[in-house]
């Protein structure tokens, strides 16, 4: 932990780890298919000491409920 983090506290900023997408062909060699190398992870990272804590992202829009979809 940095001296300034101990003195003032951490300054958290949102950060994401976006894995790269590998583009490969199937057996026919004609069409490209995307295969991600991992999942996107969300973090809060301290600007001063680079300490990370993982964050579970909240959804902006809730998923449609099956009961509401059946009414429509």
Secondary structure, DSSP 8 states (H G I E B T S, - for coil): --HHHHHH---EEEEEE---EEEEE-TTSSSEEEEESS--EEEEEETTT--EEE-----SS----HHHHHH-
